[in-house]
Amino acid sequence: MCLTNTWGTMSDKTGVLREMRRLAPKPHTRLLSVYSEASVPSRREWYSRLGHAVLEETREYLETEGGFRSEHFSEARLRSLVGDSTIRPLTDIAYVVTVLSQRHA
């Protein structure tokens, strides 16, 4: 499992997903929780409270001073990365993903 947007901070998402599939080869056993695009205002506030100014904001990530990069995902972008999956809102700022098949690497 990659929870609390851990996967959204990894540079080799495809490689991590491939390793998750290798370690838990049955469908429906891998879960990801990632920030949605709606999380940006809340995350800007959280990072500010922690003393980390957001220096760059794009359609896919926020980057703070010090180089912390935290990604957010649209449902379409998630589907393009994880393939056959169930994507559900976890809260108003996140998605939870259950990968259904092994075909997409």
N, C-alpha and C positions, 0 to 999 in steps of 0.2 A: 504494500500500500504506500502511496505517496499522498499524505494528507497535509492540510494547512498550506497548500500551495508550494510544497517542497519541489514538485516537478517543474513548477513555473520559474524556479531559480536555477535549474540545471541547463547547461549549454547543449548537451547531447541528448535531447528528449527522445529521439528515435532509438538511440542506443539503450537508454534506460528502459524504454518500453519493451524493446527486444529482450533485455535481460529479465524483466518482470515476466514476460511470456515464457521464457526458458525455465525460470524457477517455479512458476505456478502454471503449468501448461493447460489446465482445464479452463474452458470459457467461464465467465461470470465470477472469476476469483480475483481479478485485479481491479483495484479501485484507485481513482485519482480524485482529489478535490483541488480545484483551481479557482482563482479569482476570475470573476466575469468583468466585462467592460464597465459595469455599473459600480465596481468597487473603487474606482480611481479617486473620487472625492474623499471617501472614508480612509483610504490608504494614505493619501496626502496628509490628512489630519493626524493619523497614527504616527507616521514617520516624523512629522513636525513635533508632536508631543515627546517623541524619543530623542529629539535634537538632531534629526537627519533631514536636512533640506532636500527637496526633490529638485535636481538640476536639469533633468531631461524627462519629457513625457512624450511618448509616441502612441500610435494606435495599438501597440503590442506590449509596452512596458513602461515602468517608471524606473528611473535610476537616481539614486541619492548621492550626495557628496560622500566620498569614501568608496564609491563604486558598487554599492549594493544595487542589483538589478532584479526587479520583481515584475513578472509578466502577468498579463490578464488576457483572457481569451473570449472570442465570440464563439457561439456554438458551431458556426461553419469552420472556423480555424481549428477548433478541437477535433471535429470530425475528420478534417484533412490530415491531422497528425495521428489520431488513434484508430481510424477506420471504423469498422462495424462496432457500434457501441450504443449504449443507452446513456443519454445525457439529460440530467435532471437538475433543476435549480436546487441548491442546497440551502441557500438563504437568498436574500435579494442581492447579494454581492458575490455569490459563488455558484459553481456547478459541481456535481459529483458525477463521475464517469465510471460505468461498468463496461469493460471491453467484452464483446460478445463472441468474437471469433479470432482465429489465429492467422488469418490470411494476410492482414495488413501489417507490415513490419515497420 
